[in-house]
């Protein structure tokens, strides 16, 4: 039931946690040094009556900076404000940081605060977030991203890994490419295709490392292998080149989760640089902006398939938004990650390759309190 009095925000905190034991790498890490640790910044927004909403900000190695942005730049903008005004608070945060924060770490920080505000609103109203967004409760098909690079992972181990995802009930997988030579990466994809057969769909993700000519050559070979989409083949900074690639290939181009806010996605979509739009609630502007990007994609006849990277809170936030914007699929990882479980609780459930929406108030996550000590991020010396 709706509470009789509106709640004001009392505090905003950023908590840093990390899990690095099963560390693997993508092409951008191998080629450009962009290390992809499973660091998670948990954002906690508390009202004067003690209600707490939680969110997640993706950091990609910049967790200290994102935490500082949350607590020093954004917290003063929302403390004392009514917790109900989620969209107006997003605008307040965005406009106040406009001169230096239209993309990158500041948008990631806004993402965590925004998601926490939606969680808080759902808890205050006793409603799951997807209901606040006007969505029906439905299963959402998942696909599993794997095939990361690791020194001890040869093709045999790669095939075994991908088979385990199918055995878990998923019929769509995504393999990382771009970190090795074109020949070696195509051999990896071919081996997985041969092992899994045509009944399993395969996508590939180059994480922005190819130039246009290489992406064209790789893309034509991937088409022969029946790959269902080619993700982030080139740098996000070149939408016109991505559009040229999309025109030249029959295989859909997917991306670019490395874009920020509806403004960058507007350019990608209007230039026809993508056939499948990908965005992330913990990275591209929170649940509020994921809804905006999804609406923009829908207006151009394109699907939005949410991206996923590190922690459980961000995945669940994207899952709620996915229900509201009609996403046909959502990305997930099955790599061992006990941090994800302790952040999300039982909010992440899947059966026969599809995820169920949590039906508890807010996001439906239940953070285990010991997580902040057990997975505490060690401070640099």
N, C-alpha and C positions, 0 to 999 in steps of 0.2 A: 504493500500500500504506500501511497505517496505520503511522505512525512509532512507534518503541518508547518514546519518552519524551515526556511532555506539555510543551508549550511555554508559557512565561509571557510576558506582554506587557511589552515594554520601553519603548515610546514610542507616543504618539498625536500626529499632526501635522495641521494644517489648512492647505491651500494654496489661495490665492485666485486665480482666473482669470476672464477675461471676454471675450466677443465682442459688440460693439455696432454693427458696421458696417451691418447690415441691420435696424435697429431698427424694430419695428412696435408697435402699441398695441391693447389690448383695451378693452372698455367701462369697466372699473373704472379704467383709467388715464385715459381721457378724462373720466369723470364725477367721479372721486374722487381723482385724482392718484396712484393706485397704479401707479407705473411698473414695467414688466415687462422689466427688463434680462436678458440672457442671462449672468448672473453664476453661476459654479459654485464651490462650496466642495468641494474634493477632500479627503477624510479618509483618512489613511494610518495604519494600525495595524501596528506592527512587533514581532516576537517577539525573544527573546534570541538566537536562532540566525540572525536576519537575514531571516526570511520576512516579507513585507509584504502586507497586504490593503488594498484600496482601496474607498472608498464615496463617496457624494455627498450633500450636504445642500443643499436648495433654500433660497434666501435672500430673494428678492424685495426687493432693496434693503437688506437688513439683514445683508449678508455679514460685516461686521466683528464684529457682535454674535454671529452664529452661530459664527464662528471662535473668538471668546473663550469661548463656552459649551463648545465642543469641548475646547479646550486647558486652560481654567482650572477648569471645573466637572466635565467628564466624564472627562478623562484621568486625574486622580488616583484615580478610582473603578475604573478598569480596569487601570491599570499594576500589574504584579505578580500579576495574576490569570491563571488558566489560559485560554488562548485557545479551548479547546474549549467552554467553558460559555456559548455565545452567548445562549441564552434567560435563563439566570440573570443574565448581565451586563446584559441589557435591563431586567430587574426591578430590579437594583441601581441602574442609572442613573435609572430612572423614579421609584423610591421616594425616592432621595436628593434629587431636584429637585422633589418633589411639591408643596411649598409655593408654588413660583413657576413651575413648568414644565409644567403639564398640557396646554398647547396652545401653538401659536406657535413661536417661535424655538428654544426648548429642545428641543421634540419634533423639529424639523428637525435639530438637532444630534445628537440620539440616533439619528435615521434614518441619518445618515452613518456614525457609529461602528458601528451594528448591521450595516449592509451591508458595511462593511469586515471585520467579524468573520466574516461568512458567506463572503466571498471568501477570507479567510485560512484558514478551516476547510477549504474545498474544495481549496485549494492544498496544505495539510498532508496531506490524505487522498488527493490525486490524483484528485479527483472534481469534475465540474461541480456547481454548486449545485443545479440542478433535480433531480439524482439524489439528493442528500442530502435533498431535500424529498419524495422518493418519487414523483416525476413521470416520465412517459414523455416521450421526445423527440418532439414533434409540431409541425407548423407552426401558428402563431397568426395569425389574420386581423388585418390592420391597417386602421385608418382614419386619414385625414390631416386634421389641423386646419390651416385656413388662413383666408383672409378677414379677416385683421387689418386694422385701420384704418391708413392711411398717407395723407399729404396728396396725394401724386401718384397714388393708386390710385382711379380712377373705376370705374364698373360694367364697362366694357369690359375693363380690366386685371384686375378681379376674376374675370371669366369666363375670361379667358385663364389666370390662375393655377389656377383649379379644373380646367380642362381638362388642364393639365399633370400634375396628380395622377392623373387617369384614364389619361393616356398612360403614366404610370409603372407602371400595372398595378393601381391601387386602384379599387374600385367603391363606396367609402363615403368621404364627405368631411364636414367640419364647418365651419360658417361662424360667425364672431363677429358678434353682434348686440348691441343695447343702447347703442351709442355714438352713434347718430344718432337722429332722430325715428323713431317707429314706421313711418310711411309710407316713409321713405327706406330703412330696414333691410329692410322687406318687399319693396321694389323690388329690392334686392340679391339676396335669396333667390329671388325670382321669376325674375330674369334667369338665375341659375345653374341653376334647375330647367329653364327653357326650353332652355338651352344643352346641358345634360347629358342630358336626357331621363329617363324613368322607370326606366331600367336602372341608374342610379346613385342610391345612397341618400344623403340629405342630413340632417345633424343641425345643430342650432343651439345656441350657447352665449352666454348673456347675462352671465356672470361676476357674478352677484349684484346687478345694478343696479336691477331692477324692484321696484315695490311689487306687492302681490297683484293689485289691479285691473288694472294695466297688463299684468302677466304673463298674466292670464286673457285679455285682449283679444288680446295678441300670440299666445298659444298657440292660440287658436281660428283665427287666420289661418294659422298655421304648419301646423295640421292639414289645412287645405284644400290646402296645397302638398305634402302627403305627407311632412312631416318625420318622421324615425324616432325622434328623442328631443329633448327640450328640456332643456338642461343649465343647472344653477345659475340658475334664473330669478329667485330672490329671495335675500335674505341668509340664510346658514346659521343665523343665530341664531333663525330663526323656523320650526322644524320643523312646528308646527301649521298655519301658513299654507301651507307647501309641501304638507302632507298634504291640505289643502282644495283646492289646485290640482290635485294628482294625482287626487283623486276627481272633479273636474269635467271633466278632459280625458281623451280616449281615448289621446292621444299619451303615451308614457312620460316621466316626469320623471327626469332623471339627476343624480347628485351624491353628496355634496358634497365635493369634494376639499379644500375649505376647512374641513372638520371634522378633528378630531385624535383618534387612537387609537380602539380598539374601543369606548370608553365613549361618545364622541359619536356614533359610527356606530350603536351600540345604540339610542340615542334616535331617530335618523333612521329606522332600519329598523322599530322597534316602533311608531312613530307613523304608519307607512306614508307617510312624507314623500318616499320615492323608489321608483321602479320598477327603476332601474338604479343600482348602487352604484359609485362611482368613488373610487379611492385611489391613492397614489403612494408608492413605496418610498423616495424621497428627501425625503419631506415628512411623511407621516402616521405615522411610527414605524419605518421600515425594513422589511426583508424579514420580520422576525419579526412585526411588527404587521400587515403586509399579509396574511400568512397567517391571522392571527386574524380580521381583518375579513372576509376571503374566506370563512372557515368560518362566521362569523356570518351573512353574506348567504345562503350556501347553505342554512343551517338554516331560513331564512325563504323559500326558493324564489326568491331574487333572484340575478341574475348580478353579478359584479364585473368591470368593464372598467377596467383601470389607466389612470390619468391620466399625461400626460407634459408636461414643460415645457422644460427647458433643456439639460442635459448628457447625454452618452452613457452614463455609468456608471449613472445613475439609471434610464434606460430599460432597460438590460440587466438590472438588478436586478429591476425590475418584470416583465420578460419571464420570468425564471426562476420568480418567484412565480406568475405567470399560468398557467404550465404546471401548477403544483401544485394550484391552486384551481379549475381548469377554466374559466378565463376564455374567453368566446367571441371576444373582440376585445381589441385594445390600441391606444392612441392613439400617434400619431407626427407629427412635423413634417417637411416637406421643404424648408423655408426654408433658404437657404444658411447653413451654420454649420461652418466648418472646425475650430472648437474641439471640436465633438462628435466629429468623425472622429479627432482626435488624442488624445482621451480614451478612446474605445472601441476604436480599431483596427478589426480585421475582425470584431468581435463582433456588429455590426449588419448583418445580411444579410436581404434580402427578395426574393421571387420570386413573381410572379403575385398580388401583394397580400397575401402572408403572410410573417411573419418566422420565421426558423430559429433554434432555440436554439443558442448556442455550446456546443461539446463539449469545450472545454479545461478544465483544473482551475479551480475557483473560479468567478468570474463569466465568465471567458474574455476579459476586456478586456486590452488591451496598450497602456498609456499611452506615447506617444512622449515621451522625456525633455525635449525642447526646449519642450514645451508650456507649462511653468511660467514660462519666460522670454518666450516669444513672445506669450503671452496674459496676461501678468502684469497684474493689476488695478492701475491707477494709484492711488496713495494720495492722498486729498484734501489740498489745501494747508492 
